[in-house]
Amino acid sequence: MGRGESNGHTMGEMREVLNEIMAVWRSGGTAGVGTVVRTFDSAPRPPGASMVVTPDGRVFGSVSGGCVEGAVYEEASGAAAPGLFRYGVTDDDAMAVGLTCGGSLDVFVETISPASFADLDQVAADVENHRPVAIATVIEHTDAAWVGRRLVVRPTSASGTLGSARADQAVADDARGLLAAGATDVLHYGTDGERLGDGMTVFVSSFAPRARMIVFGAIDFASALARQGGLLGYRVTVCDARPIFATAARFPTADDVVVDWPHRYLRAMDDAGQIDERTVLCVLTHDPKFDLPLLETALRLPKVGYVGAMGSRRTHVERMTKLRKAGVSDAQLARLSSPIGLDLGARTPEETAVSIAAEIIARRWGGKGEPLRDLSGRIHHG
């Protein structure tokens, strides 16, 4: 991936003002838009936060909670060309624009219209229908003609161009990685998209809910896997029917800890539209009365990214036999990763969590789980 600024896993905040932008766009007008792309220290708004100035001078959204809105308003109102502005670099500058919190931020100002962003309506439709989409925008380049160019990136396609096929390929690869994690970030490249180099800075804004990892079975391995899932950017839920084990105190890094029968909870989540092609299901319960109805439900779901189950080789054979008797087809059974994880020689819960995470990553991107030194061709898949 291109070198990032480590702004963290921040959702595309532009969704807050997307309706206002689209109203101007549909009318054939031009909106001035200022977007936070980098923050330092205690800046009040996260990367992706946006402010819109309509042709009649109305303002929607915020880039700083009120601190520098006036300065950004002036830039966005009269923007003739896209540009990057920093506020709050020094105390004097902070007072001059009202950024009194002590932090600083970079704001990219551009204009958006049907002429400058022809497929914005398609992006808006993706956001409205909860389909993952990312916008990669050149915010700095040694050639000013590149600044403001956009690439719209989806899990299996991309549209637009940043200026060259090489740059488009590199940025699309990296944007898909950020999109899978629901992350927004600033990436650096050489002037033609070289991964080692300088001269081009790209802001990638992701519009996607975080992918979900649901860990069934409140055991020590689940605690380690919850931590690993969080590192990968998943929204992690631990579910177990036993209230004495399924507690927030035992799983402090999980986003949710649920006490419910696993198969019942999974059905409820699917009915609520909370399960999609990115969802990861890890079954660690080691108990047939939980495992079998859960796996029968999971393997029949039309949308799910990964289903893995912990157990020995003997447990796996017995489990497959019982699932077949329950009517689960061979095609559905082929979706099951059991025993769960890659062969890393893992022993501890933490090592096992890495093994499981490695298999999930390989499944997501089509990796082989082999040492890169023994392979040739492109490193990045997809």
C-alpha positions as CSV (number, residue, x, y, z in Angstrom):
1,M,0.0,0.0,0.0
2,G,1.1,3.6,-0.6
3,R,2.5,5.2,2.5
4,G,-0.3,6.4,4.7
5,E,-0.8,9.2,7.3
6,S,-2.4,6.8,9.8
7,N,-5.5,8.9,10.3
8,G,-7.3,5.8,11.5
9,H,-10.5,4.1,10.6
10,T,-12.8,7.0,9.9
11,M,-15.9,6.7,7.8
12,G,-16.5,9.0,4.9
13,E,-18.0,12.0,6.7
14,M,-19.0,13.6,3.5
15,R,-22.2,11.5,3.7
16,E,-23.4,14.2,6.2
17,V,-23.6,16.8,3.4
18,L,-24.1,14.5,0.4
19,N,-27.8,15.4,0.1
20,E,-27.0,19.1,-0.1
21,I,-24.2,18.5,-2.7
22,M,-26.6,16.4,-4.8
23,A,-29.3,19.0,-4.7
24,V,-26.8,21.5,-6.2
25,W,-25.5,18.9,-8.6
26,R,-28.9,17.9,-9.9
27,S,-29.8,21.5,-10.5
28,G,-26.7,21.8,-12.7
29,G,-25.0,24.2,-10.3
30,T,-21.6,24.2,-8.7
31,A,-20.9,23.6,-5.0
32,G,-17.8,24.7,-3.2
33,V,-16.6,21.9,-0.8
34,G,-14.0,21.9,1.9
35,T,-12.9,18.5,3.3
36,V,-10.7,17.7,6.2
37,V,-8.0,15.4,4.9
38,R,-5.4,15.4,7.7
39,T,-5.5,16.3,11.4
40,F,-2.8,16.9,13.9
41,D,-3.0,16.9,17.7
42,S,-6.5,17.9,19.0
43,A,-8.2,19.0,15.8
44,P,-12.0,19.0,16.4
45,R,-13.3,17.1,13.3
46,P,-12.0,13.9,11.8
47,P,-10.6,13.3,8.3
48,G,-13.5,13.2,5.8
49,A,-15.6,15.9,7.6
50,S,-16.9,18.3,5.0
51,M,-18.5,21.7,4.6
52,V,-20.5,22.7,1.5
53,V,-21.1,26.2,0.2
54,T,-24.1,26.4,-2.2
55,P,-24.3,28.8,-5.2
56,D,-26.6,31.1,-3.1
57,G,-24.1,31.2,-0.2
58,R,-25.7,28.8,2.2
59,V,-23.5,26.6,4.3
60,F,-24.0,23.0,5.3
61,G,-21.7,20.8,7.4
62,S,-18.6,21.6,9.3
63,V,-14.8,21.1,9.1
64,S,-13.9,22.3,12.6
65,G,-17.0,22.6,14.8
66,G,-17.0,26.3,14.1
67,C,-13.3,27.2,14.5
68,V,-12.2,27.8,10.9
69,E,-15.5,27.7,9.1
70,G,-15.2,31.4,8.1
71,A,-11.8,30.9,6.4
72,V,-12.9,27.8,4.6
73,Y,-16.1,29.5,3.6
74,E,-14.1,32.2,1.8
75,E,-11.9,29.7,0.0
76,A,-14.9,27.4,-1.0
77,S,-17.0,30.4,-2.1
78,G,-14.4,31.7,-4.6
79,A,-12.6,28.5,-5.5
80,A,-11.4,28.6,-9.1
81,A,-9.0,25.7,-8.8
82,P,-8.7,22.9,-6.2
83,G,-6.2,23.5,-3.4
84,L,-4.9,22.4,0.0
85,F,-5.0,24.7,3.0
86,R,-3.6,24.3,6.5
87,Y,-5.1,25.9,9.6
88,G,-3.7,26.2,13.0
89,V,0.0,25.5,12.4
90,T,1.0,28.0,15.0
91,D,-0.8,29.7,17.8
92,D,-0.9,32.9,15.9
93,D,-2.4,31.2,12.9
94,A,-4.9,29.4,15.1
95,M,-6.1,32.7,16.6
96,A,-6.3,34.3,13.2
97,V,-8.8,31.7,11.9
98,G,-10.3,30.8,15.2
99,L,-8.7,27.4,15.7
100,T,-8.3,27.8,19.5
101,C,-8.2,24.1,20.4
102,G,-4.4,23.8,19.9
103,G,-4.5,21.3,17.0
104,S,-4.2,21.9,13.2
105,L,-5.8,20.5,10.1
106,D,-5.5,20.3,6.4
107,V,-8.5,21.1,4.3
108,F,-8.8,20.4,0.6
109,V,-11.1,22.8,-1.2
110,E,-12.7,22.0,-4.6
111,T,-15.8,22.6,-6.7
112,I,-18.3,19.9,-7.5
113,S,-20.6,20.1,-10.4
114,P,-22.0,17.8,-13.2
115,A,-19.0,18.8,-15.3
116,S,-16.3,18.2,-12.7
117,F,-17.9,15.0,-11.1
118,A,-20.1,13.4,-13.8
119,D,-20.8,10.1,-11.9
120,L,-21.6,11.6,-8.5
121,D,-25.2,10.4,-8.8
122,Q,-23.9,6.8,-9.0
123,V,-21.8,7.3,-5.9
124,A,-24.8,8.8,-4.1
125,A,-26.8,5.8,-5.1
126,D,-24.1,3.5,-3.7
127,V,-24.1,5.3,-0.4
128,E,-27.9,5.4,-0.1
129,N,-28.0,1.6,-0.7
130,H,-25.1,0.8,1.6
131,R,-22.9,-0.4,-1.2
132,P,-19.2,0.1,-0.5
133,V,-17.6,2.9,-2.6
134,A,-14.5,5.0,-2.2
135,I,-13.4,8.3,-3.7
136,A,-9.7,8.8,-4.3
137,T,-8.7,12.4,-5.0
138,V,-5.3,13.8,-5.8
139,I,-4.8,16.6,-3.3
140,E,-1.1,17.4,-4.0
141,H,1.0,16.8,-7.1
142,T,4.1,18.3,-8.6
143,D,2.0,18.8,-11.8
144,A,-0.9,21.1,-10.8
145,A,-3.0,19.6,-13.6
146,W,-3.4,16.4,-11.6
147,V,-4.7,18.1,-8.5
148,G,-8.4,17.5,-8.0
149,R,-8.6,14.4,-10.3
150,R,-10.7,11.6,-8.9
151,L,-10.9,7.8,-9.1
152,V,-14.2,6.2,-7.9
153,V,-13.3,2.8,-6.5
154,R,-15.6,-0.1,-5.8
155,P,-14.8,-3.7,-4.7
156,T,-14.6,-5.0,-8.2
157,S,-14.4,-1.9,-10.5
158,A,-13.1,1.6,-10.8
159,S,-14.1,4.6,-12.9
160,G,-12.4,7.9,-13.7
161,T,-8.7,8.5,-13.8
162,L,-6.0,10.3,-11.8
163,G,-3.8,10.8,-14.8
164,S,-2.2,7.5,-15.8
165,A,-3.0,3.8,-15.8
166,R,-0.2,3.1,-13.5
167,A,-1.4,5.6,-10.9
168,D,-5.0,4.3,-11.3
169,Q,-3.9,0.7,-10.6
170,A,-1.8,1.5,-7.6
171,V,-4.4,3.8,-6.0
172,A,-7.3,1.4,-6.8
173,D,-5.5,-1.5,-5.1
174,D,-4.8,0.6,-2.0
175,A,-8.3,2.1,-1.9
176,R,-9.9,-1.3,-1.9
177,G,-7.9,-2.2,1.1
178,L,-9.1,0.9,2.9
179,L,-12.6,0.3,1.7
180,A,-12.7,-3.2,3.0
181,A,-11.9,-1.7,6.5
182,G,-14.2,1.3,6.1
183,A,-11.1,3.5,6.5
184,T,-10.3,7.0,5.3
185,D,-6.6,7.9,4.8
186,V,-4.0,10.0,3.0
187,L,-1.6,8.0,0.8
188,H,1.7,9.1,-0.8
189,Y,3.1,8.0,-4.1
190,G,5.6,8.9,-6.7
191,T,4.4,11.3,-9.5
192,D,3.1,8.4,-11.6
193,G,1.8,6.2,-8.8
194,E,5.2,4.6,-7.8
195,R,4.9,3.1,-4.3
196,L,8.3,4.3,-3.3
197,G,8.6,7.9,-4.2
198,D,7.1,11.3,-3.6
199,G,5.3,13.9,-5.6
200,M,1.7,12.8,-5.4
201,T,-0.7,12.8,-2.4
202,V,-4.1,11.1,-2.6
203,F,-7.0,11.3,-0.2
204,V,-9.2,8.2,0.0
205,S,-12.6,8.7,1.5
206,S,-14.5,5.4,2.1
207,F,-18.2,5.1,2.2
208,A,-18.9,1.8,3.8
209,P,-20.0,0.4,7.1
210,R,-17.2,-1.5,8.8
211,A,-17.2,-5.1,7.9
212,R,-18.5,-7.4,10.7
213,M,-16.7,-10.2,12.5
214,I,-19.0,-12.3,14.6
215,V,-17.2,-14.6,17.0
216,F,-19.3,-17.4,18.4
217,G,-18.1,-18.9,21.7
218,A,-16.9,-16.8,24.6
219,I,-13.6,-18.6,25.2
220,D,-10.0,-17.5,25.6
221,F,-9.4,-18.0,21.8
222,A,-12.4,-15.6,21.2
223,S,-10.8,-12.9,23.2
224,A,-7.6,-13.1,21.2
225,L,-9.5,-13.2,17.9
226,A,-11.6,-10.2,19.0
227,R,-8.4,-8.2,19.4
228,Q,-7.1,-9.4,16.1
229,G,-10.3,-8.5,14.3
230,G,-10.2,-5.0,15.7
231,L,-6.7,-4.5,14.4
232,L,-8.0,-5.5,10.9
233,G,-10.8,-2.9,11.1
234,Y,-13.7,-5.2,11.8
235,R,-16.7,-4.3,14.0
236,V,-16.3,-7.3,16.3
237,T,-19.2,-9.0,18.1
238,V,-18.8,-11.9,20.5
239,C,-21.9,-14.0,20.9
240,D,-22.6,-16.9,23.4
241,A,-25.7,-18.3,25.0
242,R,-24.1,-18.5,28.4
243,P,-24.3,-15.2,30.3
244,I,-21.7,-16.1,32.8
245,F,-19.1,-16.2,30.0
246,A,-20.4,-13.6,27.6
247,T,-19.5,-10.4,29.5
248,A,-18.1,-7.1,28.4
249,A,-15.4,-7.4,31.1
250,R,-14.1,-10.6,29.5
251,F,-14.0,-9.1,26.0
252,P,-13.1,-5.4,26.5
253,T,-11.9,-4.9,22.9
254,A,-15.1,-6.3,21.3
255,D,-17.6,-3.7,20.0
256,D,-20.5,-5.8,21.1
257,V,-21.0,-8.8,23.5
258,V,-24.3,-10.6,23.0
259,V,-26.0,-13.2,25.1
260,D,-28.1,-15.3,22.8
261,W,-28.3,-18.6,21.1
262,P,-25.8,-18.3,18.2
263,H,-28.1,-19.5,15.4
264,R,-31.0,-17.3,16.6
265,Y,-28.7,-14.2,16.8
266,L,-27.3,-14.9,13.3
267,R,-30.8,-15.2,11.8
268,A,-31.9,-12.0,13.5
269,M,-28.8,-10.2,12.1
270,D,-29.5,-11.5,8.6
271,D,-33.2,-10.5,8.8
272,A,-32.0,-7.0,9.8
273,G,-29.7,-6.8,6.8
274,Q,-26.6,-6.8,8.9
275,I,-24.9,-9.7,7.1
276,D,-23.2,-9.1,3.8
277,E,-20.4,-10.4,1.5
278,R,-17.8,-8.9,3.8
279,T,-19.1,-10.5,7.0
280,V,-16.8,-13.0,8.8
281,L,-18.3,-15.7,11.0
282,C,-15.9,-17.6,13.3
283,V,-17.4,-20.5,15.3
284,L,-15.3,-21.4,18.3
285,T,-17.9,-23.0,20.6
286,H,-16.7,-26.6,20.5
287,D,-20.2,-27.7,21.4
288,P,-22.5,-29.5,18.9
289,K,-25.7,-28.2,20.4
290,F,-24.4,-24.7,19.5
291,D,-22.2,-25.5,16.5
292,L,-24.6,-27.5,14.3
293,P,-27.7,-25.2,14.2
294,L,-25.3,-22.2,13.8
295,L,-23.4,-23.7,10.9
296,E,-26.5,-25.0,9.3
297,T,-27.8,-21.4,9.4
298,A,-24.5,-19.8,8.4
299,L,-23.8,-22.0,5.4
300,R,-27.3,-21.4,3.9
301,L,-26.9,-17.6,4.0
302,P,-26.9,-16.1,0.5
303,K,-24.4,-13.4,1.6
304,V,-21.4,-14.1,3.8
305,G,-17.7,-13.6,3.3
306,Y,-16.2,-16.3,5.4
307,V,-17.4,-19.1,7.7
308,G,-14.8,-20.9,9.8
309,A,-15.2,-23.4,12.6
310,M,-12.7,-24.6,15.2
311,G,-12.2,-28.2,16.0
312,S,-10.0,-31.3,15.5
313,R,-9.9,-33.4,12.3
314,R,-12.2,-35.9,14.0
315,T,-14.6,-33.2,15.1
316,H,-14.6,-31.9,11.5
317,V,-15.6,-35.2,10.0
318,E,-18.4,-35.8,12.5
319,R,-19.6,-32.3,12.0
320,M,-19.7,-32.6,8.2
321,T,-21.6,-35.9,8.5
322,K,-24.3,-34.4,10.7
323,L,-24.6,-31.3,8.6
324,R,-25.2,-33.5,5.5
325,K,-27.9,-35.4,7.4
326,A,-29.5,-32.0,8.2
327,G,-29.7,-31.3,4.5
328,V,-26.8,-29.0,4.0
329,S,-25.6,-29.4,0.4
330,D,-22.0,-30.2,-0.7
331,A,-21.8,-26.8,-2.4
332,Q,-22.8,-25.1,0.9
333,L,-20.4,-27.3,2.9
334,A,-17.6,-26.2,0.5
335,R,-17.9,-22.7,2.0
336,L,-16.8,-23.9,5.4
337,S,-13.2,-23.4,6.6
338,S,-12.7,-26.2,9.0
339,P,-10.5,-26.7,10.9
340,I,-10.3,-22.9,11.0
341,G,-7.1,-21.0,10.1
342,L,-3.9,-21.4,8.1
343,D,-1.2,-23.9,9.0
344,L,1.2,-21.6,11.0
345,G,2.0,-24.1,13.7
346,A,0.0,-21.9,16.1
347,R,-0.2,-23.0,19.8
348,T,-1.5,-20.1,21.9
349,P,-4.8,-18.3,21.6
350,E,-2.9,-15.3,20.2
351,E,-1.1,-17.3,17.6
352,T,-4.3,-19.1,16.7
353,A,-5.9,-15.7,16.2
354,V,-3.2,-14.7,13.8
355,S,-3.7,-18.0,11.9
356,I,-7.4,-17.3,11.6
357,A,-6.9,-13.7,10.5
358,A,-4.3,-14.8,7.9
359,E,-6.9,-17.2,6.3
360,I,-9.6,-14.5,6.3
361,I,-7.2,-12.1,4.6
362,A,-6.2,-14.7,2.0
363,R,-9.8,-15.5,1.3
364,R,-10.7,-11.9,0.9
365,W,-8.0,-11.0,-1.6
366,G,-7.4,-14.4,-3.3
367,G,-4.0,-14.9,-1.6
368,K,-2.4,-18.4,-1.4
369,G,-0.9,-18.2,2.0
370,E,2.6,-18.9,0.7
371,P,5.8,-17.1,1.3
372,L,6.1,-14.2,-1.2
373,R,9.7,-15.0,-1.8
374,D,8.5,-18.3,-3.4
375,L,6.1,-16.6,-5.8
376,S,6.4,-14.3,-8.8
377,G,4.0,-11.7,-10.3
378,R,2.0,-9.0,-8.6
379,I,2.0,-8.9,-4.8
380,H,-1.5,-7.3,-4.5
381,H,-4.5,-9.3,-5.5
382,G,-7.9,-8.1,-6.6
